[in-house]
Amino acid sequence: MKITFLGAAGEVTGSQHLIETDRLRILLDCGLFQGHRLEARRKNEKFHCDPKNLDGVILSHAHADHCGNLPGLYKAGFRGPIFCTPATADVTDIMLHDSAHIQEEDARYLNRKHPPDAPRILPLYNDDHVTEVVKLLETIPYGEWHELSKDLRLRFQEAGHILGSAITEIEIRDKGDWKRIVFTGDLGRRGTPLLHNPQRVEGCDVLITESTYGNRIHPPEDDIKTQLKAILNRAARRGGRVIIPAFSLGRTQTFIYFLNELHNAGELPSIPVFVDSPLSYEITSIYRKHASSLDAAFHRRLQSDRDPFSFPGLRYIGSQSESMGLNQRKGSFAVISASGMCEAGRVVHHLLHGLQDPNNIVLLIGYQAENTLGRRIQERMPVVRVLDQDIELLADVEVLQGLSAHADAEDFKWWFEGLGAVRGVGRAFIVHGEQESAVALSQLLDHVCDEPPTIPQFGESFEV
């Protein structure tokens, strides 16, 4: 059996891992590379997995860096099944239609920048490709083994990362021998709002694990709330605004849930809060639809609060004109807007209008990949480029790492102990992390592996 790493290898975005046996070719995830527009586009335009000859895709969850290039795969000839959980299917439908809109907007933008006689740039894919690829989604509930063929069995377990996210257990036959593969997708944390804890699984012949925060410990929930109150109060005193770039899927819902808790406890500063993302509104509706999949604490909350994703003073913004109006609004307010890495969407316009005011605060609540605007703001570069304008960064920048939906070192240690309880791991591959975090994670994992863990780079293949 051969495994080739075609994304999220030596970096965080673009998750794609190809498994090949003598009979099957299976792709784990098909995500978009994110970062500098032109560089990311070059990566996303070309597939290295021969889409027409894939037997299927197994999708861990619906974040764009894991599902976002499925329509591109379809456009390149893929017609096989895509296996995922029911909630992931619902969210993927919404996420991919939104992504198609972004692709079309990006193409229009780039064409305006090119000379009139230059070749026209086309979107990576369009809405029609999304409509067709959604038809290929086949849902499998958590905890049940499914025979996909005489050579392949599949089971999903709760990953605790976002709604519908799954740890993938695969039993695959290669040259007559059965091998067990476990793919974490993005592993979640224990004790976070809304979601169940990640499910421990038994050891395996091959482990493919993410490592985003393998070198750090997230602060406890109470510390996050204390910091959040302090930031909102500071903005209120100054008369400034708080600009919160947030992924529409997962991060926005968790952040609103925290604000709802503060409101219910009488601790939320009295400033308006706007969710300026139509996509976030749609995703929140999916969370409501799949409320039965959320944790016990959420259901206890429902006994006294009929909608934990809303509270007085919170408003979801729909139209573009309403969004533009926020940039002319006077006084203190907070705006939660996509995208989480500040590369596209409405948040970019809020940053354009807000970064030069020292009374304002940019609150980063998620991972910022290298070469993104979000990373440059996080690193407090004195001047950042926003919508082709050089903007002086005078606003305060705050980072709340504790809201991450990714496992930290303690979560990984706990989860790896479960792998080692019965049989351990034959061979481990560490992906979806920058070098420092991947190396730290390899040290946590080493004691349960037969061989030292491997940190693959893009395009590397391994016989296992």
C-alpha positions as CSV (number, residue, x, y, z in Angstrom):
1,M,0.0,0.0,0.0
2,K,1.2,3.5,-0.9
3,I,0.3,6.8,0.8
4,T,1.1,10.1,-1.0
5,F,0.7,13.4,0.8
6,L,-0.7,16.0,-1.6
7,G,-1.6,18.8,0.8
8,A,-1.4,19.9,4.4
9,A,2.1,18.3,4.4
10,G,4.6,20.7,5.9
11,E,1.8,23.3,6.1
12,V,-1.7,23.6,7.5
13,T,-4.0,24.1,4.5
14,G,-5.0,22.0,1.5
15,S,-5.6,18.6,3.1
16,Q,-5.3,15.8,0.6
17,H,-3.8,12.3,1.2
18,L,-3.9,9.6,-1.4
19,I,-4.1,5.9,-0.4
20,E,-3.4,3.3,-3.2
21,T,-3.6,-0.5,-3.0
22,D,-3.5,-3.1,-5.7
23,R,-7.2,-2.5,-6.2
24,L,-8.2,0.9,-4.8
25,R,-7.3,4.6,-5.0
26,I,-8.9,6.6,-2.1
27,L,-8.4,10.3,-1.3
28,L,-8.7,11.5,2.2
29,D,-10.1,15.0,2.0
30,C,-9.8,17.5,-0.9
31,G,-9.2,20.9,0.6
32,L,-8.3,24.3,-0.7
33,F,-4.8,25.7,-0.2
34,Q,-5.1,29.1,1.4
35,G,-2.7,32.0,1.5
36,H,-1.4,34.5,-1.0
37,R,-4.0,34.6,-3.8
38,L,-1.8,33.8,-6.8
39,E,0.3,31.2,-5.1
40,A,-2.8,29.5,-3.6
41,R,-4.5,29.5,-7.0
42,R,-1.6,27.8,-8.7
43,K,-1.7,25.0,-6.1
44,N,-5.5,24.7,-6.3
45,E,-5.6,24.5,-10.1
46,K,-3.6,21.3,-10.4
47,F,-4.4,17.9,-9.0
48,H,-1.7,15.2,-8.5
49,C,-4.1,12.3,-7.8
50,D,-5.6,11.6,-11.3
51,P,-9.2,12.5,-10.4
52,K,-10.8,10.3,-13.1
53,N,-9.3,7.2,-11.6
54,L,-10.1,7.7,-8.0
55,D,-12.5,5.2,-6.5
56,G,-13.8,7.6,-3.8
57,V,-13.1,10.4,-1.4
58,I,-13.5,10.2,2.4
59,L,-14.3,13.6,3.8
60,S,-13.4,14.3,7.5
61,H,-15.3,17.6,7.8
62,A,-16.6,20.7,6.0
63,H,-13.9,23.3,6.6
64,A,-12.7,24.8,3.3
65,D,-9.1,23.5,3.8
66,H,-10.6,20.0,3.9
67,C,-13.5,20.1,1.5
68,G,-13.1,23.2,-0.6
69,N,-11.7,21.8,-3.8
70,L,-14.1,18.9,-4.2
71,P,-15.9,20.8,-7.0
72,G,-12.5,21.3,-8.7
73,L,-12.0,17.5,-8.4
74,Y,-15.3,17.0,-10.1
75,K,-14.4,19.5,-12.8
76,A,-11.2,17.5,-13.4
77,G,-13.2,14.3,-14.0
78,F,-14.0,12.7,-10.6
79,R,-17.3,10.9,-10.4
80,G,-17.0,8.6,-7.5
81,P,-18.7,8.6,-4.0
82,I,-17.8,11.1,-1.3
83,F,-18.3,9.6,2.2
84,C,-19.0,11.8,5.2
85,T,-21.3,12.2,8.2
86,P,-24.9,13.6,7.7
87,A,-24.1,16.9,9.4
88,T,-20.9,17.3,7.2
89,A,-23.0,16.7,4.1
90,D,-25.4,19.5,5.0
91,V,-22.6,22.0,5.9
92,T,-20.6,21.0,2.8
93,D,-23.5,21.9,0.6
94,I,-23.6,25.5,2.0
95,M,-19.8,25.9,2.2
96,L,-19.1,24.9,-1.4
97,H,-21.8,27.1,-2.9
98,D,-20.3,30.0,-1.0
99,S,-16.8,29.0,-2.1
100,A,-18.0,29.0,-5.8
101,H,-19.2,32.5,-5.3
102,I,-15.7,33.5,-3.9
103,Q,-14.0,31.8,-6.9
104,E,-16.1,33.8,-9.3
105,E,-15.4,37.0,-7.4
106,D,-11.6,36.3,-7.4
107,A,-11.6,35.6,-11.1
108,R,-13.3,39.0,-11.8
109,Y,-10.9,40.8,-9.5
110,L,-7.8,39.2,-11.1
111,N,-9.1,39.9,-14.6
112,R,-9.6,43.6,-13.8
113,K,-5.9,43.7,-12.8
114,H,-4.6,42.0,-16.0
115,P,-4.1,43.9,-19.3
116,P,-7.2,43.7,-21.6
117,D,-5.3,41.4,-24.1
118,A,-4.1,38.9,-21.4
119,P,-5.8,35.5,-21.2
120,R,-8.9,35.6,-19.1
121,I,-8.7,33.9,-15.7
122,L,-11.5,31.5,-15.0
123,P,-12.9,30.5,-11.6
124,L,-11.5,27.3,-10.1
125,Y,-15.1,26.0,-10.4
126,N,-18.6,27.4,-10.5
127,D,-22.0,26.8,-8.9
128,D,-22.9,24.0,-11.4
129,H,-19.8,22.0,-10.3
130,V,-20.9,22.4,-6.7
131,T,-24.4,21.2,-7.5
132,E,-23.1,18.1,-9.1
133,V,-20.5,17.2,-6.5
134,V,-23.1,17.5,-3.7
135,K,-25.0,14.7,-5.4
136,L,-22.0,12.5,-4.8
137,L,-22.1,12.9,-1.0
138,E,-23.0,9.6,0.8
139,T,-23.6,9.8,4.5
140,I,-22.5,7.4,7.2
141,P,-23.5,8.0,10.8
142,Y,-21.0,7.9,13.7
143,G,-20.0,4.6,15.2
144,E,-21.1,2.1,12.5
145,W,-18.9,0.0,10.3
146,H,-19.9,0.1,6.6
147,E,-18.7,-2.3,3.9
148,L,-18.0,-0.1,1.0
149,S,-16.6,-2.9,-1.1
150,K,-15.1,-6.4,-0.5
151,D,-11.7,-4.7,0.1
152,L,-12.8,-1.6,2.1
153,R,-14.6,-1.0,5.4
154,L,-15.2,2.4,7.0
155,R,-16.3,3.8,10.3
156,F,-16.6,7.4,11.5
157,Q,-16.0,8.5,15.2
158,E,-16.6,11.9,16.7
159,A,-13.7,14.2,16.3
160,G,-15.0,17.0,18.4
161,H,-13.7,19.7,16.1
162,I,-16.8,21.2,14.4
163,L,-20.3,19.9,13.8
164,G,-20.1,16.7,11.8
165,S,-16.3,16.3,12.1
166,A,-15.0,12.8,12.1
167,I,-12.1,10.6,12.9
168,T,-11.9,8.0,10.1
169,E,-11.2,4.4,10.7
170,I,-10.4,2.4,7.6
171,E,-9.8,-1.4,7.1
172,I,-8.4,-2.0,3.7
173,R,-7.2,-5.1,1.9
174,D,-4.0,-4.9,-0.1
175,K,-2.6,-8.0,-1.8
176,G,-4.7,-10.2,0.4
177,D,-3.7,-8.6,3.7
178,W,-6.0,-6.4,5.8
179,K,-4.5,-3.1,7.2
180,R,-6.0,-0.7,9.6
181,I,-5.7,3.1,8.9
182,V,-6.8,5.9,11.3
183,F,-7.0,9.5,10.0
184,T,-7.7,12.1,12.7
185,G,-8.9,14.8,10.3
186,D,-8.8,17.8,12.6
187,L,-8.9,16.5,16.1
188,G,-11.0,18.6,18.6
189,R,-10.6,19.4,22.2
190,R,-12.1,18.0,25.4
191,G,-14.6,20.1,27.4
192,T,-15.3,22.7,24.7
193,P,-18.8,24.1,24.2
194,L,-21.4,22.5,21.9
195,L,-19.5,19.4,20.8
196,H,-18.8,16.0,22.3
197,N,-15.2,15.1,23.2
198,P,-13.1,13.4,20.6
199,Q,-13.7,9.6,20.6
200,R,-10.6,7.5,21.4
201,V,-10.0,4.6,19.0
202,E,-7.8,1.6,19.0
203,G,-4.3,1.5,17.6
204,C,-3.6,0.9,13.9
205,D,-1.1,-0.1,11.3
206,V,-1.0,3.5,9.9
207,L,-1.9,6.7,11.7
208,I,-2.3,10.0,9.9
209,T,-2.6,12.8,12.4
210,E,-3.0,16.6,12.3
211,S,-0.6,18.7,14.5
212,T,-1.8,22.3,14.3
213,Y,-1.3,23.0,18.0
214,G,0.9,20.1,18.9
215,N,3.4,22.5,20.7
216,R,1.1,24.5,23.0
217,I,-1.5,24.3,25.7
218,H,-4.7,26.3,25.3
219,P,-5.8,28.4,28.3
220,P,-8.9,27.4,30.3
221,E,-12.4,28.6,29.3
222,D,-12.7,31.0,32.3
223,D,-9.5,32.8,31.2
224,I,-11.0,33.3,27.7
225,K,-14.1,34.9,29.1
226,T,-12.1,37.2,31.3
227,Q,-10.0,38.3,28.4
228,L,-13.0,38.8,26.2
229,K,-14.8,40.9,28.8
230,A,-11.7,43.1,29.2
231,I,-11.3,43.6,25.4
232,L,-15.0,44.6,24.9
233,N,-14.9,46.9,27.9
234,R,-11.7,48.6,26.6
235,A,-13.5,49.2,23.2
236,A,-16.5,50.6,25.0
237,R,-14.4,53.1,27.1
238,R,-12.6,54.2,24.0
239,G,-15.6,54.5,21.7
240,G,-13.9,52.1,19.3
241,R,-15.0,49.0,17.5
242,V,-13.8,45.4,17.8
243,I,-13.3,43.6,14.5
244,I,-13.4,39.9,14.9
245,P,-12.3,37.8,11.8
246,A,-14.0,34.4,12.3
247,F,-14.5,31.3,10.3
248,S,-18.2,31.0,9.5
249,L,-18.2,27.4,10.3
250,G,-17.5,26.4,13.9
251,R,-15.6,29.4,15.3
252,T,-18.5,31.9,14.9
253,Q,-21.0,29.6,16.6
254,T,-18.7,28.9,19.5
255,F,-17.9,32.6,19.9
256,I,-21.6,33.6,19.9
257,Y,-22.2,30.8,22.4
258,F,-19.5,32.3,24.7
259,L,-21.1,35.8,24.3
260,N,-24.5,34.3,25.1
261,E,-23.0,32.8,28.4
262,L,-21.6,36.2,29.3
263,H,-24.9,37.9,28.6
264,N,-26.9,35.4,30.6
265,A,-24.5,35.9,33.6
266,G,-24.9,39.7,33.3
267,E,-21.3,40.2,32.4
268,L,-21.4,41.2,28.7
269,P,-20.6,44.9,28.1
270,S,-23.5,46.8,26.6
271,I,-22.3,47.3,23.1
272,P,-24.0,46.1,20.0
273,V,-22.7,42.9,18.4
274,F,-23.1,42.2,14.7
275,V,-22.6,39.0,12.8
276,D,-21.8,40.3,9.3
277,S,-21.7,37.0,7.4
278,P,-24.7,35.5,5.5
279,L,-22.8,32.2,5.5
280,S,-22.5,32.3,9.3
281,Y,-26.3,32.7,9.5
282,E,-26.9,29.7,7.3
283,I,-24.4,27.6,9.2
284,T,-25.9,28.5,12.5
285,S,-29.2,27.3,11.1
286,I,-27.6,23.9,10.4
287,Y,-26.3,23.8,14.0
288,R,-29.9,24.3,15.1
289,K,-31.1,21.5,12.7
290,H,-28.5,19.1,14.1
291,A,-29.0,20.2,17.7
292,S,-29.4,16.5,18.7
293,S,-25.8,16.0,17.8
294,L,-24.6,18.7,20.3
295,D,-23.4,18.0,23.8
296,A,-25.4,17.6,27.1
297,A,-24.5,21.1,28.3
298,F,-26.1,22.6,25.2
299,H,-29.3,20.7,25.9
300,R,-29.3,21.8,29.6
301,R,-29.0,25.4,28.3
302,L,-32.1,24.9,26.2
303,Q,-34.1,24.4,29.3
304,S,-33.7,28.1,30.2
305,D,-32.6,29.7,26.9
306,R,-34.5,28.7,23.8
307,D,-31.7,29.9,21.4
308,P,-28.1,29.9,22.7
309,F,-27.1,31.4,19.4
310,S,-28.8,34.7,20.0
311,F,-29.2,37.3,22.7
312,P,-30.5,40.9,23.1
313,G,-28.0,43.2,21.3
314,L,-26.9,40.6,18.8
315,R,-27.9,41.1,15.2
316,Y,-27.2,39.1,12.1
317,I,-26.4,41.3,9.0
318,G,-27.8,40.2,5.7
319,S,-27.4,42.7,2.9
320,Q,-24.2,44.2,1.5
321,S,-25.6,47.7,2.1
322,E,-26.1,46.9,5.8
323,S,-22.6,45.6,5.9
324,M,-21.2,48.8,4.3
325,G,-23.2,50.9,6.7
326,L,-21.3,49.4,9.7
327,N,-18.1,51.1,8.4
328,Q,-19.9,54.5,8.8
329,R,-21.4,53.7,12.2
330,K,-20.4,55.8,15.2
331,G,-19.6,54.6,18.7
332,S,-18.5,51.2,20.0
333,F,-19.6,48.0,18.6
334,A,-18.2,44.5,17.8
335,V,-18.5,42.9,14.3
336,I,-17.9,39.2,13.7
337,S,-17.2,38.6,10.0
338,A,-15.6,36.1,7.7
339,S,-13.1,35.1,6.6
340,G,-11.1,33.9,9.6
341,M,-7.7,34.5,8.0
342,C,-8.7,37.8,6.5
343,E,-8.1,36.7,2.9
344,A,-11.6,37.4,1.5
345,G,-15.1,38.3,2.4
346,R,-16.7,41.2,4.3
347,V,-14.1,41.3,7.1
348,V,-11.5,42.7,4.7
349,H,-13.6,45.8,4.2
350,H,-14.0,46.2,7.9
351,L,-10.2,46.0,8.3
352,L,-9.7,48.5,5.5
353,H,-11.8,51.0,7.4
354,G,-10.7,50.1,10.9
355,L,-7.0,49.3,11.0
356,Q,-5.8,52.9,11.1
357,D,-7.8,53.9,14.2
358,P,-5.9,53.4,17.4
359,N,-9.2,53.2,19.3
360,N,-10.1,50.0,17.5
361,I,-9.2,46.4,18.3
362,V,-8.7,43.5,16.0
363,L,-9.5,40.3,17.9
364,L,-8.0,37.2,16.2
365,I,-9.7,34.0,17.5
366,G,-8.4,31.4,15.1
367,Y,-5.3,30.0,13.4
368,Q,-3.7,32.4,10.9
369,A,-1.8,30.5,8.2
370,E,1.5,31.8,6.9
371,N,1.3,34.3,4.1
372,T,-2.2,35.4,5.0
373,L,-3.3,38.9,5.9
374,G,-4.4,37.6,9.3
375,R,-0.9,36.3,10.0
376,R,0.6,39.7,9.1
377,I,-1.9,41.4,11.4
378,Q,-1.1,38.9,14.1
379,E,2.6,39.6,13.7
380,R,1.7,43.4,14.0
381,M,3.4,44.4,10.8
382,P,3.5,48.2,10.8
383,V,1.9,48.4,7.3
384,V,-0.3,45.7,5.8
385,R,-1.8,45.5,2.3
386,V,-5.6,45.4,2.2
387,L,-7.5,45.4,-1.1
388,D,-4.4,46.7,-2.9
389,Q,-3.9,49.5,-0.4
390,D,-1.0,49.9,2.0
391,I,-2.7,50.5,5.4
392,E,-0.9,51.6,8.6
393,L,-1.7,49.2,11.4
394,L,-2.6,51.4,14.3
395,A,-5.4,49.4,15.9
396,D,-4.6,47.2,18.8
397,V,-4.3,43.5,18.0
398,E,-5.4,40.8,20.5
399,V,-5.2,37.1,20.0
400,L,-7.4,34.6,21.9
401,Q,-5.8,31.2,21.2
402,G,-8.1,29.5,23.7
403,L,-11.0,29.5,21.3
404,S,-9.2,27.1,18.9
405,A,-11.2,24.1,17.9
406,H,-8.0,22.1,17.5
407,A,-6.6,19.7,20.1
408,D,-3.6,21.0,22.1
409,A,-0.7,19.0,23.4
410,E,-2.6,17.7,26.4
411,D,-5.5,16.6,24.2
412,F,-3.2,14.8,21.9
413,K,-1.3,13.1,24.7
414,W,-4.7,11.9,26.1
415,W,-5.8,10.7,22.7
416,F,-2.5,9.0,21.8
417,E,-2.7,7.1,25.1
418,G,-5.9,5.5,23.8
419,L,-4.2,4.3,20.7
420,G,-1.5,2.7,22.8
421,A,-3.8,1.0,25.2
422,V,-4.2,-2.2,23.1
423,R,-2.0,-2.4,20.1
424,G,-0.2,0.9,19.5
425,V,0.7,2.3,16.0
426,G,2.8,0.7,13.4
427,R,3.6,3.8,11.3
428,A,2.6,7.4,12.0
429,F,2.6,10.4,9.7
430,I,2.2,13.9,11.1
431,V,0.5,16.4,8.8
432,H,-1.5,19.7,9.0
433,G,1.0,21.6,11.0
434,E,4.0,23.9,10.8
435,Q,7.4,22.4,11.4
436,E,7.7,23.4,15.1
437,S,4.3,22.0,16.1
438,A,4.8,18.8,14.0
439,V,8.2,18.1,15.6
440,A,6.7,18.6,19.1
441,L,3.8,16.3,18.3
442,S,6.2,13.6,17.1
443,Q,7.8,13.5,20.5
444,L,4.4,13.0,22.1
445,L,3.5,10.2,19.7
446,D,6.8,8.4,19.6
447,H,6.3,6.1,22.5
448,V,3.2,4.4,21.0
449,C,4.8,3.8,17.6
450,D,6.8,0.9,16.3
451,E,8.9,3.3,14.2
452,P,9.7,7.0,14.7
453,P,6.9,9.2,13.4
454,T,7.4,10.7,9.9
455,I,6.7,14.4,9.0
456,P,6.0,14.2,5.2
457,Q,6.5,17.0,2.8
458,F,4.3,17.8,-0.2
459,G,4.3,15.0,-2.9
460,E,6.2,12.5,-0.8
461,S,5.1,8.9,-1.1
462,F,5.6,6.0,1.4
463,E,5.1,2.3,1.1
464,V,3.5,0.9,4.2
